Amino acid sequence: MEQNRLDLYQIDMKYIRELSETDDKVMSVLPQADKENRPFVGIMIICAGKKYYIPFGSPKPKHLFMKNNVDFTKIYDGDKLSGVLNFNNMIPVDENVIKVFDFRPDENDTVDVRQYKKLCAKQLDWCKKHTDHIVKKANKLYYLVTEGKGTYPELIKRCCNFKKLEAVLEKYINISASENKIQAVYEN
């Protein structure tokens, strides 16, 4: 599978909920955590021959003191920290659970939405300039977590269980395909 040009994507919230029921490291979208309106925006890369989505994170004061490492990368706009890539929270995806995020300004956008879209565009530009590095880092992390044989326990604790989540994706795709076949029968 070949790495396509990077773009921004949003993830189906029902799929995110399925994943988070399996692995509590998946970023929450639960109303109880006041996260139901969290925009799940990130980039899709090819990792270990599969499609993986790496979510963007908002910059927080703690990020200023953190160093880039195998599961975390800072995104800059000039000298200003504009966001982060949370490799530890990357999740397997398929075309059925993602949609391209339209960050073009719209006349109906609020000021906040326009600013958010502008920020996303800048973050995407940064990612495009660093695509090779991002893909290599994601593949290295995937290998360390799935094949490291427990050599990196602290790293494994911070990361999603990629193999478990791949099984959830496979099941989700199969159930969705079955539901679509049943719906097609009823429509005919």
N, CA, C and O atoms as a DFTB+ gen file, in Angstrom:
752 C
 N C O
     1  1       0.855      -1.168       0.000
     2  2       0.000       0.000       0.000
     3  2       0.904       1.235       0.000
     4  3       1.879       1.307       0.748
     5  1       0.569       2.181      -0.834
     6  2       1.414       3.359      -0.996
     7  2       0.848       4.540      -0.209
     8  3      -0.366       4.734      -0.140
     9  1       1.750       5.325       0.380
    10  2       1.346       6.509       1.122
    11  2       0.808       7.558       0.160
    12  3       1.506       7.986      -0.759
    13  1      -0.430       7.968       0.375
    14  2      -1.030       9.038      -0.422
    15  2      -0.626      10.387       0.147
    16  3      -0.089      10.487       1.249
    17  1      -0.897      11.405      -0.629
    18  2      -0.673      12.770      -0.166
    19  2      -1.535      12.998       1.078
    20  3      -2.694      12.586       1.111
    21  1      -0.980      13.642       2.085
    22  2      -1.711      13.844       3.333
    23  2      -2.891      14.781       3.139
    24  3      -2.839      15.729       2.356
    25  1      -3.950      14.490       3.871
    26  2      -5.128      15.331       3.913
    27  2      -5.667      15.263       5.332
    28  3      -5.237      14.418       6.116
    29  1      -6.595      16.136       5.669
    30  2      -7.223      16.109       6.982
    31  2      -8.499      15.284       6.924
    32  3      -9.242      15.324       5.943
    33  1      -8.739      14.534       7.995
    34  2      -9.910      13.671       8.058
    35  2     -10.605      13.803       9.393
    36  3      -9.995      14.157      10.403
    37  1     -11.897      13.511       9.379
    38  2     -12.683      13.348      10.588
    39  2     -13.091      11.883      10.653
    40  3     -13.214      11.207       9.631
    41  1     -13.298      11.412      11.871
    42  2     -13.632      10.000      12.094
    43  2     -15.089       9.872      12.520
    44  3     -15.610      10.715      13.251
    45  1     -15.730       8.824      12.061
    46  2     -17.096       8.491      12.450
    47  2     -17.137       8.294      13.978
    48  3     -16.395       7.477      14.524
    49  1     -18.004       9.046      14.652
    50  2     -18.064       9.010      16.119
    51  2     -18.523       7.642      16.646
    52  3     -18.083       7.208      17.710
    53  1     -19.399       6.973      15.906
    54  2     -19.848       5.643      16.339
    55  2     -18.651       4.676      16.361
    56  3     -18.519       3.856      17.269
    57  1     -17.804       4.786      15.366
    58  2     -16.591       3.959      15.311
    59  2     -15.655       4.291      16.477
    60  3     -15.087       3.387      17.089
    61  1     -15.492       5.575      16.785
    62  2     -14.638       5.969      17.912
    63  2     -15.162       5.365      19.207
    64  3     -14.383       4.886      20.031
    65  1     -16.467       5.387      19.387
    66  2     -17.054       4.803      20.598
    67  2     -16.767       3.302      20.672
    68  3     -16.456       2.772      21.739
    69  1     -16.875       2.621      19.522
    70  2     -16.551       1.182      19.484
    71  2     -15.111       0.946      19.929
    72  3     -14.836       0.053      20.730
    73  1     -14.204       1.751      19.404
    74  2     -12.792       1.605      19.763
    75  2     -12.557       1.879      21.239
    76  3     -11.831       1.142      21.906
    77  1     -13.175       2.947      21.752
    78  2     -12.928       3.321      23.145
    79  2     -13.514       2.315      24.128
    80  3     -13.069       2.242      25.273
    81  1     -14.507       1.539      23.698
    82  2     -15.016       0.458      24.543
    83  2     -14.004      -0.672      24.664
    84  3     -14.017      -1.419      25.642
    85  1     -13.133      -0.797      23.678
    86  2     -12.114      -1.843      23.665
    87  2     -10.819      -1.385      24.318
    88  3     -10.130      -2.175      24.963
    89  1     -10.490      -0.112      24.151
    90  2      -9.212       0.412      24.643
    91  2      -9.429       1.820      25.187
    92  3      -9.784       2.733      24.441
    93  1      -9.212       1.990      26.490
    94  2      -9.446       3.302      27.104
    95  2      -8.397       4.347      26.732
    96  3      -8.498       5.494      27.167
    97  1      -7.405       3.981      25.950
    98  2      -6.408       4.953      25.473
    99  2      -6.923       5.735      24.257
   100  3      -6.370       6.776      23.902
   101  1      -7.979       5.229      23.627
   102  2      -8.575       5.937      22.492
   103  2      -9.173       7.221      23.040
   104  3      -9.872       7.202      24.053
   105  1      -8.903       8.329      22.379
   106  2      -9.375       9.633      22.850
   107  2     -10.891       9.625      22.996
   108  3     -11.614       9.211      22.090
   109  1     -11.356      10.087      24.147
   110  2     -12.768      10.031      24.498
   111  2     -13.626      10.997      23.685
   112  3     -13.201      12.098      23.334
   113  1     -14.846      10.549      23.400
   114  2     -15.875      11.416      22.811
   115  2     -17.156      11.319      23.647
   116  3     -18.250      11.626      23.172
   117  1     -16.994      10.887      24.894
   118  2     -18.144      10.674      25.760
   119  2     -18.704      11.987      26.299
   120  3     -17.945      12.877      26.682
   121  1     -20.043      12.110      26.330
   122  2     -20.650      13.319      26.886
   123  2     -20.279      13.522      28.357
   124  3     -20.146      14.660      28.807
   125  1     -20.110      12.420      29.114
   126  2     -19.766      12.518      30.526
   127  2     -18.404      13.184      30.722
   128  3     -18.162      13.827      31.744
   129  1     -17.532      13.030      29.754
   130  2     -16.199      13.639      29.835
   131  2     -16.201      15.009      29.167
   132  3     -15.149      15.618      28.972
   133  1     -17.410      15.492      28.813
   134  2     -17.564      16.781      28.135
   135  2     -16.748      16.828      26.848
   136  3     -16.144      17.848      26.516
   137  1     -16.740      15.701      26.127
   138  2     -15.933      15.602      24.910
   139  2     -16.768      15.262      23.684
   140  3     -16.205      14.980      22.626
   141  1     -18.112      15.282      23.795
   142  2     -18.930      14.841      22.665
   143  2     -18.833      15.760      21.458
   144  3     -19.167      15.348      20.347
   145  1     -18.384      16.989      21.651
   146  2     -18.251      17.901      20.513
   147  2     -16.813      18.049      20.044
   148  3     -16.506      18.909      19.219
   149  1     -15.936      17.207      20.573
   150  2     -14.525      17.270      20.186
   151  2     -14.395      16.956      18.706
   152  3     -14.838      15.901      18.254
   153  1     -13.792      17.860      17.950
   154  2     -13.574      17.526      16.538
   155  2     -12.416      16.545      16.430
   156  3     -11.308      16.832      16.883
   157  1     -12.663      15.431      15.851
   158  2     -11.631      14.405      15.690
   159  2     -10.970      14.637      14.346
   160  3     -11.340      14.014      13.351
   161  1      -9.992      15.532      14.314
   162  2      -9.315      15.879      13.076
   163  2      -7.878      15.404      13.151
   164  3      -7.209      15.562      14.173
   165  1      -7.409      14.818      12.057
   166  2      -6.032      14.349      11.994
   167  2      -5.669      13.945      10.583
   168  3      -6.386      14.234       9.624
   169  1      -4.536      13.268      10.478
   170  2      -4.045      12.831       9.173
   171  2      -4.080      11.314       9.095
   172  3      -4.040      10.623      10.113
   173  1      -4.155      10.809       7.870
   174  2      -4.128       9.365       7.659
   175  2      -2.813       9.005       6.976
   176  3      -2.408       9.629       5.996
   177  1      -2.159       7.984       7.519
   178  2      -0.904       7.508       6.953
   179  2      -0.983       6.001       6.754
   180  3      -1.915       5.348       7.223
   181  1       0.001       5.460       6.057
   182  2       0.118       4.014       5.928
   183  2       1.140       3.557       6.960
   184  3       2.286       4.007       6.962
   185  1       0.712       2.670       7.826
   186  2       1.555       2.163       8.907
   187  2       1.424       0.649       8.928
   188  3       0.323       0.111       9.042
   189  1       2.542      -0.023       8.818
   190  2       2.558      -1.486       8.808
   191  2       1.608      -2.038       7.737
   192  3       0.966      -3.069       7.942
   193  1       1.523      -1.351       6.603
   194  2       0.692      -1.802       5.496
   195  2      -0.792      -1.553       5.684
   196  3      -1.603      -2.017       4.882
   197  1      -1.164      -0.819       6.742
   198  2      -2.568      -0.526       7.020
   199  2      -2.759       0.981       7.127
   200  3      -1.803       1.725       7.346
   201  1      -4.005       1.420       6.971
   202  2      -4.310       2.844       7.130
   203  2      -4.458       3.145       8.618
   204  3      -5.198       2.478       9.342
   205  1      -3.738       4.158       9.041
   206  2      -3.820       4.611      10.424
   207  2      -4.054       6.103      10.451
   208  3      -3.544       6.840       9.607
   209  1      -4.819       6.540      11.415
   210  2      -5.180       7.929      11.602
   211  2      -4.440       8.449      12.839
   212  3      -4.503       7.844      13.909
   213  1      -3.744       9.567      12.680
   214  2      -3.039      10.193      13.798
   215  2      -3.779      11.479      14.140
   216  3      -3.836      12.400      13.325
   217  1      -4.354      11.549      15.357
   218  2      -5.123      12.751      15.711
   219  2      -4.237      13.936      16.060
   220  3      -3.154      13.791      16.627
   221  1      -4.735      15.109      15.702
   222  2      -4.120      16.357      16.146
   223  2      -4.557      16.602      17.590
   224  3      -5.645      16.197      18.000
   225  1      -3.716      17.255      18.330
   226  2      -4.068      17.699      19.670
   227  2      -3.815      19.190      19.777
   228  3      -2.939      19.738      19.109
   229  1      -4.593      19.832      20.625
   230  2      -4.393      21.258      20.871
   231  2      -3.176      21.450      21.756
   232  3      -2.904      20.625      22.628
   233  1      -2.439      22.538      21.538
   234  2      -1.278      22.781      22.395
   235  2      -1.719      23.106      23.819
   236  3      -2.668      23.859      24.038
   237  1      -1.021      22.531      24.760
   238  2      -1.290      22.765      26.176
   239  2       0.013      23.222      26.827
   240  3       1.091      22.944      26.302
   241  1      -0.067      23.905      27.943
   242  2       1.164      24.367      28.599
   243  2       2.184      23.245      28.832
   244  3       3.387      23.471      28.700
   245  1       1.720      22.046      29.174
   246  2       2.651      20.937      29.428
   247  2       3.468      20.588      28.183
   248  3       4.601      20.120      28.301
   249  1       2.908      20.811      26.999
   250  2       3.612      20.474      25.757
   251  2       4.870      21.314      25.561
   252  3       5.819      20.872      24.914
   253  1       4.877      22.517      26.116
   254  2       6.050      23.381      25.974
   255  2       7.296      22.738      26.574
   256  3       8.412      22.989      26.120
   257  1       7.097      21.905      27.598
   258  2       8.226      21.281      28.297
   259  2       8.494      19.856      27.834
   260  3       9.496      19.252      28.217
   261  1       7.608      19.325      27.018
   262  2       7.788      17.956      26.527
   263  2       8.703      17.975      25.303
   264  3       8.717      18.929      24.525
   265  1       9.455      16.905      25.161
   266  2      10.314      16.759      23.983
   267  2       9.619      15.853      22.975
   268  3       8.853      14.961      23.340
   269  1       9.901      16.098      21.712
   270  2       9.416      15.184      20.684
   271  2      10.018      13.816      20.962
   272  3      11.203      13.698      21.276
   273  1       9.194      12.791      20.845
   274  2       9.701      11.427      20.988
   275  2       8.929      10.521      20.048
   276  3       8.183      11.004      19.196
   277  1       9.095       9.247      20.187
   278  2       8.527       8.300      19.221
   279  2       6.999       8.313      19.191
   280  3       6.404       7.912      18.191
   281  1       6.348       8.770      20.279
   282  2       4.879       8.764      20.293
   283  2       4.251      10.156      20.384
   284  3       3.059      10.288      20.661
   285  1       5.057      11.188      20.149
   286  2       4.568      12.557      20.299
   287  2       5.426      13.503      19.461
   288  3       6.654      13.421      19.483
   289  1       4.773      14.404      18.720
   290  2       5.501      15.399      17.927
   291  2       4.782      16.734      18.017
   292  3       3.557      16.811      17.924
   293  1       5.573      17.785      18.201
   294  2       5.035      19.142      18.236
   295  2       4.931      19.684      16.814
   296  3       5.794      19.436      15.972
   297  1       3.855      20.431      16.566
   298  2       3.640      21.088      15.277
   299  2       3.818      22.594      15.502
   300  3       3.225      23.179      16.408
   301  1       4.649      23.198      14.653
   302  2       4.936      24.621      14.809
   303  2       4.423      25.437      13.630
   304  3       4.374      24.972      12.491
   305  1       4.047      26.662      13.945
   306  2       3.750      27.689      12.952
   307  2       4.792      28.776      13.214
   308  3       4.598      29.643      14.066
   309  1       5.896      28.719      12.473
   310  2       7.033      29.591      12.769
   311  2       7.653      29.142      14.082
   312  3       8.069      27.991      14.207
   313  1       7.719      30.036      15.061
   314  2       8.253      29.706      16.385
   315  2       7.162      29.329      17.376
   316  3       7.451      28.954      18.512
   317  1       5.918      29.428      16.947
   318  2       4.788      29.209      17.852
   319  2       4.293      27.754      17.769
   320  3       4.061      27.228      16.681
   321  1       4.138      27.122      18.931
   322  2       3.564      25.782      19.001
   323  2       2.086      25.887      18.647
   324  3       1.325      26.559      19.344
   325  1       1.674      25.220      17.559
   326  2       0.282      25.339      17.117
   327  2      -0.525      24.068      17.348
   328  3      -1.749      24.087      17.221
   329  1       0.135      22.970      17.682
   330  2      -0.570      21.723      17.931
   331  2       0.410      20.590      18.125
   332  3       1.625      20.793      18.136
   333  1      -0.125      19.402      18.277
   334  2       0.711      18.213      18.450
   335  2       0.112      17.050      17.666
   336  3      -1.086      17.023      17.384
   337  1       0.952      16.109      17.326
   338  2       0.510      14.831      16.761
   339  2       0.656      13.795      17.861
   340  3       1.747      13.591      18.393
   341  1      -0.442      13.144      18.197
   342  2      -0.452      12.133      19.251
   343  2      -0.328      10.742      18.630
   344  3      -1.327      10.051      18.434
   345  1       0.880      10.347      18.328
   346  2       1.113       9.034      17.728
   347  2       0.619       7.920      18.653
   348  3       0.156       6.884      18.177
   349  1       0.713       8.123      19.955
   350  2       0.272       7.102      20.901
   351  2      -1.222       6.839      20.789
   352  3      -1.692       5.771      21.181
   353  1      -1.980       7.804      20.257
   354  2      -3.428       7.648      20.103
   355  2      -3.845       7.333      18.674
   356  3      -5.022       7.454      18.334
   357  1      -2.884       6.925      17.820
   358  2      -3.272       6.620      16.441
   359  2      -4.140       5.373      16.423
   360  3      -3.981       4.463      17.237
   361  1      -5.059       5.359      15.471
   362  2      -6.033       4.271      15.389
   363  2      -6.139       3.774      13.946
   364  3      -5.946       4.543      13.004
   365  1      -6.449       2.480      13.779
   366  2      -6.634       1.950      12.423
   367  2      -7.937       2.469      11.834
   368  3      -8.936       2.617      12.538
   369  1      -7.911       2.743      10.533
   370  2      -9.106       3.259       9.863
   371  2      -9.295       2.586       8.514
   372  3      -8.428       1.863       8.022
   373  1     -10.442       2.846       7.944
   374  2     -10.824       2.348       6.632
   375  2     -11.642       3.465       5.991
   376  3     -12.137       4.352       6.687
   377  1     -11.781       3.426       4.702
   378  2     -12.543       4.465       3.995
   379  2     -13.959       4.623       4.546
   380  3     -14.543       5.703       4.451
   381  1     -14.516       3.550       5.124
   382  2     -15.885       3.592       5.632
   383  2     -16.046       4.397       6.916
   384  3     -17.172       4.741       7.277
   385  1     -14.956       4.707       7.618
   386  2     -15.071       5.379       8.916
   387  2     -14.443       6.770       8.920
   388  3     -14.396       7.427       9.961
   389  1     -13.963       7.220       7.766
   390  2     -13.354       8.544       7.697
   391  2     -14.031       9.383       6.614
   392  3     -14.624       8.863       5.669
   393  1     -13.921      10.672       6.784
   394  2     -14.347      11.574       5.713
   395  2     -13.380      12.749       5.705
   396  3     -12.874      13.164       6.748
   397  1     -13.139      13.268       4.534
   398  2     -12.231      14.394       4.398
   399  2     -12.829      15.586       5.142
   400  3     -14.017      15.882       5.017
   401  1     -11.990      16.258       5.911
   402  2     -12.398      17.449       6.657
   403  2     -12.259      18.667       5.753
   404  3     -11.168      18.979       5.276
   405  1     -13.362      19.341       5.526
   406  2     -13.351      20.527       4.661
   407  2     -12.991      21.740       5.506
   408  3     -13.793      22.214       6.311
   409  1     -11.791      22.228       5.314
   410  2     -11.351      23.370       6.107
   411  2     -11.333      24.669       5.306
   412  3     -10.739      25.665       5.719
   413  1     -11.999      24.635       4.150
   414  2     -12.149      25.877       3.383
   415  2     -13.128      26.790       4.119
   416  3     -14.140      26.323       4.641
   417  1     -12.829      28.086       4.162
   418  2     -13.742      29.022       4.831
   419  2     -15.115      29.026       4.148
   420  3     -15.222      28.902       2.928
   421  1     -16.132      29.167       4.950
   422  2     -17.508      29.223       4.460
   423  2     -18.147      30.487       5.029
   424  3     -17.855      30.881       6.158
   425  1     -19.004      31.110       4.259
   426  2     -19.616      32.361       4.705
   427  2     -20.454      32.187       5.964
   428  3     -20.700      33.162       6.674
   429  1     -20.899      30.965       6.257
   430  2     -21.707      30.711       7.454
   431  2     -20.864      30.381       8.687
   432  3     -21.413      30.215       9.777
   433  1     -19.555      30.284       8.536
   434  2     -18.676      29.961       9.654
   435  2     -18.647      31.092      10.677
   436  3     -18.664      32.271      10.323
   437  1     -18.603      30.714      11.933
   438  2     -18.383      31.707      12.983
   439  2     -16.910      32.097      12.955
   440  3     -16.108      31.461      12.270
   441  1     -16.561      33.126      13.687
   442  2     -15.167      33.563      13.768
   443  2     -14.300      32.431      14.315
   444  3     -13.204      32.187      13.812
   445  1     -14.798      31.732      15.357
   446  2     -14.033      30.622      15.948
   447  2     -13.809      29.493      14.948
   448  3     -12.720      28.922      14.879
   449  1     -14.836      29.177      14.180
   450  2     -14.714      28.103      13.182
   451  2     -13.717      28.504      12.102
   452  3     -12.911      27.680      11.669
   453  1     -13.763      29.740      11.669
   454  2     -12.793      30.213      10.660
   455  2     -11.367      30.106      11.185
   456  3     -10.468      29.664      10.470
   457  1     -11.162      30.511      12.434
   458  2      -9.830      30.422      13.035
   459  2      -9.381      28.970      13.142
   460  3      -8.221      28.651      12.881
   461  1     -10.308      28.091      13.527
   462  2      -9.974      26.674      13.646
   463  2      -9.582      26.095      12.285
   464  3      -8.605      25.353      12.181
   465  1     -10.331      26.430      11.265
   466  2     -10.026      25.938       9.918
   467  2      -8.674      26.454       9.439
   468  3      -7.920      25.719       8.801
   469  1      -8.365      27.705       9.740
   470  2      -7.079      28.281       9.354
   471  2      -5.937      27.554      10.078
   472  3      -4.896      27.270       9.486
   473  1      -6.150      27.261      11.358
   474  2      -5.160      26.512      12.131
   475  2      -4.956      25.123      11.535
   476  3      -3.819      24.678      11.381
   477  1      -6.041      24.439      11.200
   478  2      -5.948      23.098      10.604
   479  2      -5.168      23.132       9.294
   480  3      -4.358      22.247       9.023
   481  1      -5.418      24.156       8.489
   482  2      -4.699      24.279       7.212
   483  2      -3.206      24.433       7.451
   484  3      -2.404      23.819       6.747
   485  1      -2.820      25.233       8.423
   486  2      -1.400      25.416       8.743
   487  2      -0.785      24.125       9.283
   488  3       0.347      23.779       8.943
   489  1      -1.536      23.421      10.121
   490  2      -1.031      22.156      10.660
   491  2      -0.848      21.134       9.541
   492  3       0.135      20.392       9.528
   493  1      -1.786      21.097       8.613
   494  2      -1.667      20.180       7.483
   495  2      -0.449      20.532       6.634
   496  3       0.281      19.636       6.209
   497  1      -0.220      21.798       6.385
   498  2       0.962      22.225       5.628
   499  2       2.237      21.737       6.316
   500  3       3.149      21.238       5.658
   501  1       2.298      21.882       7.635
   502  2       3.468      21.419       8.395
   503  2       3.637      19.912       8.215
   504  3       4.743      19.425       7.981
   505  1       2.536      19.186       8.326
   506  2       2.593      17.720       8.194
   507  2       3.058      17.302       6.798
   508  3       3.839      16.362       6.655
   509  1       2.578      17.998       5.780
   510  2       2.983      17.670       4.410
   511  2       4.485      17.849       4.231
   512  3       5.124      17.063       3.532
   513  1       5.051      18.876       4.856
   514  2       6.492      19.102       4.772
   515  2       7.291      18.033       5.517
   516  3       8.474      17.832       5.243
   517  1       6.647      17.359       6.449
   518  2       7.324      16.365       7.290
   519  2       6.746      14.960       7.120
   520  3       6.874      14.127       8.018
   521  1       6.117      14.693       5.984
   522  2       5.435      13.413       5.764
   523  2       6.353      12.214       5.989
   524  3       5.984      11.291       6.715
   525  1       7.525      12.209       5.387
   526  2       8.422      11.057       5.527
   527  2       8.756      10.780       6.981
   528  3       8.740       9.632       7.425
   529  1       9.057      11.832       7.715
   530  2       9.394      11.687       9.131
   531  2       8.199      11.142       9.922
   532  3       8.363      10.270      10.776
   533  1       7.005      11.656       9.637
   534  2       5.792      11.218      10.332
   535  2       5.538       9.731      10.072
   536  3       5.264       8.974      11.003
   537  1       5.629       9.322       8.824
   538  2       5.369       7.924       8.462
   539  2       6.412       7.000       9.121
   540  3       6.061       5.949       9.656
   541  1       7.673       7.394       9.079
   542  2       8.726       6.579       9.714
   543  2       8.499       6.465      11.214
   544  3       8.641       5.385      11.788
   545  1       8.148       7.572      11.844
   546  2       7.916       7.572      13.290
   547  2       6.729       6.671      13.647
   548  3       6.805       5.902      14.605
   549  1       5.644       6.761      12.891
   550  2       4.461       5.930      13.159
   551  2       4.795       4.449      13.009
   552  3       4.382       3.633      13.833
   553  1       5.532       4.103      11.973
   554  2       5.899       2.698      11.766
   555  2       6.831       2.197      12.861
   556  3       6.711       1.056      13.307
   557  1       7.747       3.033      13.290
   558  2       8.651       2.649      14.382
   559  2       7.857       2.406      15.663
   560  3       8.063       1.405      16.349
   561  1       6.946       3.329      15.983
   562  2       6.122       3.170      17.179
   563  2       5.293       1.900      17.096
   564  3       5.225       1.134      18.057
   565  1       4.668       1.678      15.962
   566  2       3.842       0.480      15.771
   567  2       4.677      -0.776      16.048
   568  3       4.237      -1.688      16.748
   569  1       5.876      -0.803      15.492
   570  2       6.753      -1.959      15.682
   571  2       7.137      -2.120      17.161
   572  3       7.073      -3.225      17.699
   573  1       7.529      -1.037      17.807
   574  2       7.943      -1.116      19.213
   575  2       6.811      -1.615      20.107
   576  3       7.041      -2.391      21.035
   577  1       5.586      -1.165      19.824
   578  2       4.440      -1.542      20.651
   579  2       3.968      -2.964      20.348
   580  3       3.617      -3.706      21.266
   581  1       3.956      -3.348      19.078
   582  2       3.396      -4.661      18.715
   583  2       4.432      -5.782      18.692
   584  3       4.094      -6.941      18.930
   585  1       5.674      -5.450      18.412
   586  2       6.710      -6.483      18.269
   587  2       7.839      -6.341      19.288
   588  3       8.764      -7.152      19.299
   589  1       7.775      -5.336      20.132
   590  2       8.861      -5.055      21.074
   591  2       8.993      -6.047      22.206
   592  3       9.916      -5.949      23.015
   593  1       8.085      -6.997      22.274
   594  2       8.119      -8.073      23.271
   595  2       8.232      -7.527      24.698
   596  3       8.953      -8.086      25.523
   597  1       7.519      -6.435      24.984
   598  2       7.489      -5.894      26.337
   599  2       8.739      -5.133      26.734
   600  3       8.909      -4.796      27.905
   601  1       9.618      -4.856      25.778
   602  2      10.875      -4.163      26.066
   603  2      10.632      -2.719      26.494
   604  3      11.470      -2.133      27.180
   605  1       9.508      -2.140      26.104
   606  2       9.222      -0.733      26.368
   607  2       7.897      -0.588      27.134
   608  3       6.928      -0.062      26.586
   609  1       7.845      -1.049      28.399
   610  2       6.561      -1.068      29.124
   611  2       5.933       0.314      29.305
   612  3       4.710       0.433      29.229
   613  1       6.720       1.353      29.539
   614  2       6.157       2.696      29.720
   615  2       5.543       3.206      28.416
   616  3       4.483       3.832      28.418
   617  1       6.214       2.934      27.326
   618  2       5.704       3.328      26.020
   619  2       4.405       2.586      25.723
   620  3       3.434       3.192      25.271
   621  1       4.384       1.301      25.970
   622  2       3.187       0.490      25.715
   623  2       2.012       0.992      26.556
   624  3       0.874       0.992      26.085
   625  1       2.271       1.419      27.792
   626  2       1.207       1.937      28.658
   627  2       0.572       3.203      28.093
   628  3      -0.621       3.436      28.288
   629  1       1.358       4.025      27.393
   630  2       0.854       5.288      26.849
   631  2       0.122       5.115      25.523
   632  3      -0.613       6.008      25.100
   633  1       0.312       3.995      24.876
   634  2      -0.200       3.807      23.512
   635  2      -1.463       2.960      23.466
   636  3      -1.720       2.136      24.344
   637  1      -2.232       3.185      22.426
   638  2      -3.372       2.323      22.131
   639  2      -2.853       0.925      21.828
   640  3      -1.707       0.748      21.416
   641  1      -3.713      -0.062      22.036
   642  2      -3.377      -1.434      21.690
   643  2      -3.745      -1.623      20.212
   644  3      -4.880      -1.959      19.873
   645  1      -2.761      -1.399      19.356
   646  2      -3.012      -1.364      17.914
   647  2      -3.623      -2.666      17.385
   648  3      -4.537      -2.621      16.561
   649  1      -3.144      -3.800      17.835
   650  2      -3.665      -5.083      17.340
   651  2      -5.131      -5.282      17.743
   652  3      -5.940      -5.744      16.938
   653  1      -5.468      -4.937      18.975
   654  2      -6.862      -5.050      19.416
   655  2      -7.767      -4.144      18.588
   656  3      -8.869      -4.532      18.200
   657  1      -7.285      -2.933      18.326
   658  2      -8.089      -1.979      17.571
   659  2      -8.245      -2.404      16.114
   660  3      -9.273      -2.130      15.495
   661  1      -7.237      -3.067      15.568
   662  2      -7.357      -3.594      14.203
   663  2      -8.459      -4.645      14.137
   664  3      -9.187      -4.719      13.147
   665  1      -8.587      -5.457      15.186
   666  2      -9.655      -6.464      15.232
   667  2     -11.028      -5.789      15.311
   668  3     -11.987      -6.256      14.695
   669  1     -11.121      -4.693      16.067
   670  2     -12.382      -3.948      16.165
   671  2     -12.750      -3.368      14.798
   672  3     -13.909      -3.430      14.386
   673  1     -11.773      -2.810      14.105
   674  2     -12.039      -2.257      12.776
   675  2     -12.569      -3.344      11.843
   676  3     -13.558      -3.132      11.143
   677  1     -11.932      -4.478      11.831
   678  2     -12.361      -5.578      10.962
   679  2     -13.805      -5.983      11.267
   680  3     -14.610      -6.172      10.354
   681  1     -14.121      -6.114      12.543
   682  2     -15.481      -6.477      12.957
   683  2     -16.467      -5.375      12.560
   684  3     -17.554      -5.672      12.064
   685  1     -16.102      -4.120      12.772
   686  2     -16.947      -2.982      12.444
   687  2     -17.263      -2.957      10.950
   688  3     -18.405      -2.727      10.555
   689  1     -16.259      -3.193      10.137
   690  2     -16.443      -3.206       8.675
   691  2     -17.380      -4.341       8.272
   692  3     -18.268      -4.148       7.440
   693  1     -17.186      -5.518       8.855
   694  2     -18.034      -6.668       8.522
   695  2     -19.487      -6.433       8.931
   696  3     -20.402      -6.765       8.177
   697  1     -19.706      -5.867      10.108
   698  2     -21.072      -5.590      10.567
   699  2     -21.712      -4.540       9.669
   700  3     -22.871      -4.681       9.277
   701  1     -20.966      -3.490       9.341
   702  2     -21.504      -2.439       8.462
   703  2     -21.868      -3.001       7.091
   704  3     -22.900      -2.640       6.525
   705  1     -21.031      -3.877       6.561
   706  2     -21.307      -4.489       5.254
   707  2     -22.575      -5.332       5.326
   708  3     -23.393      -5.302       4.407
   709  1     -22.742      -6.085       6.415
   710  2     -23.941      -6.912       6.582
   711  2     -25.185      -6.041       6.679
   712  3     -26.211      -6.351       6.072
   713  1     -25.099      -4.946       7.445
   714  2     -26.241      -4.041       7.588
   715  2     -26.613      -3.408       6.251
   716  3     -27.794      -3.234       5.951
   717  1     -25.611      -3.067       5.451
   718  2     -25.886      -2.479       4.129
   719  2     -26.554      -3.487       3.206
   720  3     -27.435      -3.115       2.430
   721  1     -26.151      -4.766       3.273
   722  2     -26.787      -5.801       2.440
   723  2     -28.242      -5.988       2.835
   724  3     -29.116      -6.118       1.979
   725  1     -28.497      -6.001       4.146
   726  2     -29.874      -6.167       4.627
   727  2     -30.726      -4.976       4.192
   728  3     -31.858      -5.155       3.741
   729  1     -30.194      -3.777       4.322
   730  2     -30.926      -2.581       3.898
   731  2     -31.218      -2.618       2.402
   732  3     -32.306      -2.225       1.978
   733  1     -30.276      -3.077       1.604
   734  2     -30.466      -3.163       0.154
   735  2     -31.588      -4.139      -0.186
   736  3     -32.356      -3.898      -1.117
   737  1     -31.691      -5.246       0.564
   738  2     -32.744      -6.230       0.336
   739  2     -34.109      -5.589       0.607
   740  3     -35.046      -5.781      -0.167
   741  1     -34.226      -4.825       1.707
   742  2     -35.489      -4.192       2.054
   743  2     -35.879      -3.105       1.063
   744  3     -37.068      -2.863       0.852
   745  1     -34.904      -2.450       0.455
   746  2     -35.192      -1.383      -0.491
   747  2     -35.649      -1.925      -1.845
   748  3     -36.325      -1.227      -2.601
   749  1     -35.282      -3.164      -2.146
   750  2     -35.663      -3.755      -3.451
   751  2     -36.955      -4.424      -3.347
   752  3     -37.444      -4.979      -4.331
